[in-house]
Amino acid sequence: MFVFDPMYFVFLLPGMLLAGWASWAVKSAINKASRIRPSSGMTGAEAAARILDANNLRDVGIERTDGFLGDHYDPRKKVLRLTPDIYDGRTLAAVGVAAHEAGHALQDAHGYAPLKFRNGIVPMASFGSNFSWILLIGGFFLGSPSLILVGVVLFSLTVLFQVVNLPVEFDASSRAREILVNNNIVMRNELAPVGKVLNAAAMTYVAATITAILTLLYYLWRLGIIGGSDE
């Protein structure tokens, strides 16, 4: 019966430690970069607008949001949404995050293959994320390997999304560094604090991916598919 299994935490410990470190690194980097005003004096929204305009993406809107998704680019509605601290902030942290999200808009406009693939599997990944836990918990509670296996298959869709998402996020950060300088939003000597914010944020995606993979491996171990299980 799946009530408390110490092996679950053994499997997930590396991911949990990395996630904790990444969270601290992001907060630390943003805190430092939020104290520095960019040479252009732009807000995050103004920086995003300049980037989009310079790349002829005038059909992409920019909105302030307080939504749970936070800063993100919505490829379906062609809207770049920024939280108040980023939208109105005149800091290196604000323009760095805004440029990263604008980078996703550029990926979309240029037909960046990993982004297209990621967007294509979003419905399946969302379905897998929402229903896999029900089947997994039910399967462990009822002692049904078949039900657990279906849950694992659904959960693997979430893992696939996390893996595909990594190159998308790293590429957006790489684009952000280039477009910030090319559009005179920051000077090259201001890139270091921005880079720390983007690198730390990228590590949160790495941590999420590793955690998802380790979780999947744990389920496969419980099923006896890998390594064998005592059950």
N, C-alpha and C positions, 0 to 999 in steps of 0.2 A: 504493500500500500504506500502511495506517495504522500507522506505527511511531512517528514523531515529526513532528508538524506544528506549527510555530511559531504558525500562525494560531489554533490551539486556545487558546493562552494569550492571544493578542490579544483574542479574543472574551470570554474569561473573566476577564480582568484586573480590570475594574470590580467584578465580584462577589467576586473573591478579596480585593481591597483592602477592600471593605466588610465582608466576613466577618471579616477580621483585625481591623479597627477595632472591630466589634461584640463580638468575643470579648474584646478588651482592655477595652472599656467595661463589659461584664457583670462581669468579674472585679473591676474597680476599684469599681464601684457596690456589688457584694455585699460586698467587703472593708470599705468604709466603713460600710454599713448593718449589718454584722455586729458592729460595735463599739458599737451603740446598742441599749439595752434599751427595749422598748415600755413606755409608761406603765402598761399593764395587767399587765405582767410575764408575759404568756402565752407558751407555746411555740407553734410552728407548728401542732402537732396540736390543742392546746387552742383556738387561734383558729379553725381549720377546723371543729372540733366546735361552737363557739358559732355560727358562721355557718350551718352546716347545720341546727342545732336551731332557730335563729331563723326559718328559712325552711321549717320543718316537713319537712325532708328526713331524717327519722330512719332511712330505709331505706338511706341511703348510708353505707357503712363507711369507716373511715380505717385505713390500714395503713402500717407502716414497711417500706420496701423498699430493697434494695441492687441492684435490677435495672438492666439497661443502659438502660432507658427513662427512669430517673430520676423526677423528680416528674411525675405525670400523673394524670388522671382517666380511669378505665375505664368508659365508658358501658354496656358489655355486662354487667359484673358489679356496676355501681353501687358502685364502690370508688374512693376517693381515696387514692393511694399517694404517700408522701412519703419522701425520703431521710433518713437519720439526722440530718444537720445541720439540716434543715428541721423534721422531726418533733419533735426534742428541743430545738431552738434557741430561746432566749428573746431574739431580736433582731428588729429591724425587717426585716431581710432574710428571716428565717424566716417571720414572719407575713405579709409581702408575697407571698412565693411561695405559701404555703399558701392565702391568700385568692384568688390568681389561679386556682389549681387548683379551689378551691371555686366560683369563678365559672363554671367549665365545668360543674360539677354543677347550678348554677342555670340555665345555658343549656339543659341537658338536660331539666330539670324543666319549664321554660317553653316547650319546643318551639321553641327558637331555630333558625330555618330553615337558616342557613349551617352550623350544627353538624350538623343532620340530614343535609344534603347531603354534608358532609365525611365523616361516618361511613358514609354509603351508598356512597361511592366508594373507601373504604379497601381492600377486597379487590382491586378493579381496579388501583388505584395500586400496591399491594404486588406484584401479579403483573407489572405493567409495570416496576417497579423491579428486580425479580429477574431477569427474562428479557430485557429490552431490551438490556442490555450484551452478552449472549451473541450475540444477533443482530447487533448493531452491529459488534462486533469480528470476528465471522465474516464479515459482509458486506464490511467494509473489507479484511480479509485475502484474501478470495476475489475481491474486485473485483465484488461483486454488488449493484448499486443496488437491486434488488427486496428483497433481504434487509435492506439498510440501511433502506429505507423502512418495512418492517414493524417494525424495531427503533425507528425514530423515532416511529411511531404509538404503540407501547407506552410509550416514554419520555414522550410527551406526556401520558399519564395521570398520571404522576408530577408533571409541571408543573402540570396542572389541580389536583391535590391541594394543591400548594404555594400556588397562587393562592387557592383557596377557604379555605385555612387562615388566611390573613392576617386577614380580618375576624373570624374566630372568636377568634384570639389577642388582637387589639386590643380586642375587646368584653369578653373575660374580664379584661383588665387594667383597663379602665374600670370594670367592676363591682367589681373588687378595691378600688380607691380608695374607692368609695362605701361598700361594706359594712364596710370596716375602721373607718371613722369612725362609721357608723350603729350598729355593734355595740360601740362603746366599746373597741375593741381598740387603736387608736392615737388620739392627739389630732390635730386638723387640722394643727397645726404640726409634726407628725412625718411628714407625708405626703411632704415633699420627698425625703428619702432613699429612701423606698419607691418613689416615682415614678421616680427615677433607675434603680432596679433593674428595674422593670417596663418602662420605656422602652428600656433597653439590651437587655433580653431580647427585646423586640419587634423590635428591629433585627436580631437574629440570624435571625428568621423572614423579614424583608425581604431580608436578604443571601442566604438559602437560596433564596428565590423568584427573585430576580434571577439568581443563578447557574444555576438550573434553566432559566430562560427563555433566557439567553445560550447555554447548552449546546445547547438545542433549535435556536436560530438557527444555531449553528455546523454542526449536522448538516444542516439545511436548505440551508445555503450549500454544504456539501460535495456535496450532491445536485444542486446547481445550481438549486434551487427558488427561492432568493432570491439576488440579487446576482450570480449566476453563479459558477462555480468554474473554476480552471485545469485541473481534471482532466476 
